[in-house]
Amino acid sequence: MPEPRARARLMVLAAFCRAHASRLLARLAALGRGPLPVPSEDFEVGEDLALELRREGVFARTAATRYESTAEMARQHADLSSAWVCELNRTEEQDRSRELLALAEGTFPVLEAIAAPAEP
């Protein structure tokens, strides 16, 4: 980002997201569930797995809609901190929904984008 104010804002948001992820991982570890394993990229999506991926993708889309309405309600009550967290969660759920539905269909655009080298 060429503008210093925008760059600084993005750095603050990135730091908050890293802290949020760190807290979630610590919670999982405390419950004996973390760190989560990373599956290999070459696996076959069977019919049962595809059905469950679709179900979870639809659930994530529904959760994103609920986070959106909760964020709007928080803004109406002048609770901007909660609204911001709800917006972060909404974005995460939307991304998760896209990824799960892409996995269910056998396409991996998100994984390919992550694996591709960044262009300067």
N, C-alpha and C positions, 0 to 999 in steps of 0.2 A: 504494500500500500504506500503510495507516494506521500499521502497527507499524514503528518505526524500525529494529529489527534485521532484519526481513524486507526492508525497503526497501534497507538497506545491503548485504545479501546478494545481492539481485537486481542492484544496481549493480555489485558485484564480478563476478558471473557475466556480466553484459552486457559489461563491460570485457574479460574473458577471451575472450568470443566474438568481439568486435571485433578483438582482437589475433590470434586464431586465423585469422580471415578475412583479415586483413592479411598474415599470413605465407603463407597459401595463395596469395593474389594475387601476392605477391612471387615465390614459386616459379614460378607460371605465367609471369610477366613475364620471369623469368630464362631460361625455356625458349622464350621468344618466343611464348607462347600467351595472354597477358593484356593488357589487361583483356578479358573476354569480352563479345561483343556482346549486346545485348538485342533480341530479335526483336519485331516489332510484334504487337499483340494480335489483329489481324484476319487470320488466315491459315487456309487450308483444310488439314485433316488428311486426307491421302490414305490409301488402304488399306495401302501399304507403310510409311508413316510411323507409322500406328496400330499396326501389328504390331511395329515396332521400339520404339515407346514402351512397349507392353505387355511386351516382352522385358526392356527396361531396368528397368521398374517391378518386375517379378518378381525380377530380379537385385538391385535395391536392397532389396527385402523380405528376400531371403536374406542379404544383407550385414548388415542390421539384426539378424537372428537370430544371426549369427556374432559380431557385436559384443557382443550380450547375453551369450552364453556366455563370451566372452573377458573381459568385465567381471566376471562371476561368478568365473571362475578367478583373476583378479587380486585380487579381494576375499579369496578363500580363501588367497592367498599374502601377504596384508596389504600389497598394492601399491595403496593407495587412489588415488594420483595416476593411475596407468594405468587403473584401474577408472572413474574419473571421465571421463577422456578417451574411453574406450570408450563410456560412456553418452552423451556428447555426440555422438559419431559415430553411435551407434545411432539417436538421435533425428533427426539430420540425414537418415539413410538412410530412416527411416520417413516423414518429411515428403516426401522426394524421391520415394519410391514412390507415395505418395498423389497427388502432383502429376502424375507421369508417367501414372499410370493414369487420372486425371481428364482429362488432355489426350488420351489415346488414345480415351476415350469421348466426347470432344467437349464435356465440361462443364468449366467453369473456376471452381469455387468458391474456390480459393486466390487466383487472380488477381482475382476480384471482391472478395474480402475485403481484399486489399492496396489495391485502387483505391478502395475505399469510404472516405469520411472518418471519422475516429475520433470516437466519441461522447464528450462530456465526462462 
